[in-house]
């Protein structure tokens, strides 16, 4: 019977405590990196959503034949997509001034997300698309993405700050 107990294999209490300690140290070392990854994913998702909205607006401008514009307001936390109002009355010998109707008024997803450019207007024509511009989207942790807006579309690049 004594011989049979010596051949039993198992973990002692000390071995079990050491395994838990090592596992705990690994979790403590990895957790901050996971939090940073989540923050980057959140801001990249917001940038991609914004870029998709600009692409859709470009298509609407081409389809409807009207001008659109993007305005960033309220310290970079709000953006508005506005469509030109078509004037049905003909004007003789007057300079045409465009009037816009606010279509979409969006607040960025999170309180800590904002555009670095606080007051900016970017135009979109039906024939040539968006005028060239660069916007920087940033969160409270310093993660920053650069959105390059061109006539052909919108590209997103991560920037190191």
Secondary structure, DSSP 8 states (H G I E B T S, - for coil): -HHHHHT-----HHHHHHHHHHHHHHHHHHHHHHHHHHHHHHHHHHHHHHHHHHHHHHHHHHHHT--EEEEEETTTTEEEEEEE----S--SS------EEEEEEEE-SSTT-EES-SSEEEEEETTTEE--EEEEEE-TTS-EEEEEEETTEEEEEEE--
